[in-house]
Amino acid sequence: MKKVVLNKGKQKAMKAVSGLSGIDSIAMEMKEKKLTVIGDIDPVDVVSKLRKMKARRKERKRTQMNNR
């Protein structure tokens, strides 16, 4: 079992990561802006999922700015 602690403290991050298989528990510490994922998972998969989420968010912001 592995424990992964990431500095991604948003509800969307929790939702994105919760879809991965092999997760036993997810905890979020808003004060420290940390998302802790525990389970039989690959840390690379967790980070990849969060990076994709962040990239999509940046692209949406860019599109909104261009449409104004």
C-alpha positions, 0 to 999 in steps of 0.5 A, a space after each residue: 500500500 502506498 500513501 501519496 500526498 499532493 498539494 492540490 486542495 480543491 474539490 475538483 482534484 478530489 473528484 478526478 482522483 476518486 475515479 482511479 481504481 485501487 484507492 482505499 481512502 482520500 483525505 483533504 486538508 484545506 488549511 495545508 492545501 493537501 490531498 492525501 491518497 492512500 491505496 494500491 495505486 501508482 503515484 504517477 497515475 494520480 499526478 497525471 490525472 491532476 495535471 490533465 485536470 489543471 491543463 483543461 482548466 487553463 485551456 478553458 480560461 484561455 478560451 473564455 479570455 479570447 471570446 471576450 
